[in-house]
């Protein structure tokens, strides 16, 4: 599968203290499946489904990005550039 880059990557402070920049739905799937701290949440499941759908061209990549941001808030991950919970304005 090929990556479909988002217009704006998402940079998160992971719970291990490292910064993780996610560039699109394929990268998001890898992050969700191997690095995610909370895999039981409703937003986590929604993000996995949205990223899979985007990779199959059934959803817009930006819809997958929005779902990924919601899952990051659910997991209490912070936006690396801003220092607050991801995606909050």
VOGU-3710 file (C-alpha; in Angstrom, 3 decimals, decimal comma):
1> xxxxxxxxxx> 0,000/0,000/0,000  1,172/3,507/-0,751  0,998/6,439/1,626  -1,498/9,232/0,902  0,100/12,293/2,531  -1,998/14,608/4,638  -1,847/18,327/3,865  -0,579/18,872/7,408  1,305/16,128/9,307  0,444/15,432/12,945
11> xxxxxxxxxx> 3,277/15,602/15,504  2,558/13,998/18,860  4,391/13,706/22,153  4,138/10,000/22,875  3,950/8,714/26,444  7,550/7,483/26,219  8,631/11,125/25,749  9,487/10,836/22,081  7,999/12,962/19,324  6,157/11,030/16,597
21> xxxxxxxxxx> 5,267/12,764/13,338  2,534/11,023/11,355  2,272/11,983/7,673  -0,789/10,095/6,408  -3,235/7,211/6,972  -0,704/4,414/6,350  1,717/5,942/8,832  -1,195/6,501/11,228  -2,136/2,801/11,004  1,437/1,811/11,888
31> xxxxxxxxxx> 1,390/4,213/14,832  -2,041/3,049/16,036  -1,124/-0,634/15,781  2,371/-0,580/17,248  2,848/2,563/19,357  -0,589/3,507/20,684  -1,013/3,557/24,477  -4,816/2,994/24,593  -6,316/0,502/22,155  -9,735/-0,018/23,732
41> xxxxxxxxxx> -11,210/3,420/23,122  -14,080/4,218/20,783  -12,031/6,866/18,980  -9,168/4,427/18,537  -11,460/2,029/16,665  -12,909/4,866/14,618  -9,401/6,014/13,639  -8,370/2,512/12,564  -11,500/2,184/10,406  -11,113/5,674/8,925
51> xxxxxxxxxx> -7,454/5,113/8,054  -8,251/1,763/6,427  -11,061/3,382/4,431  -8,790/6,231/3,308  -6,164/3,757/2,133  -8,868/2,036/0,062  -10,032/5,432/-1,306  -13,409/5,085/0,439  -12,820/8,104/2,714  -10,887/11,308/2,281
61> xxxxxxxxxx> -7,411/11,270/3,856  -8,355/14,373/5,866  -11,284/12,462/7,413  -8,763/9,860/8,570  -6,591/12,663/9,967  -9,538/14,051/11,943  -10,280/10,575/13,353  -6,595/10,113/14,222  -6,585/13,438/16,091  -9,698/12,413/18,035
71> xxxxxxxxxx> -7,981/9,158/19,018  -4,894/11,089/20,117  -7,025/13,263/22,416  -8,683/10,121/23,807  -5,212/8,688/24,540  -4,108/11,960/26,230  -1,309/12,519/23,722  -0,190/16,107/23,209  0,569/18,078/20,081  4,357/18,297/19,882
81> xxxxxxxxx> 4,391/21,799/18,428  1,893/23,306/20,834  2,335/21,295/24,025  -1,417/20,882/24,502  -3,732/18,020/23,772  -3,535/17,164/20,090  -5,787/19,000/17,731  -7,175/21,453/20,287  -7,400/25,106/19,285
//
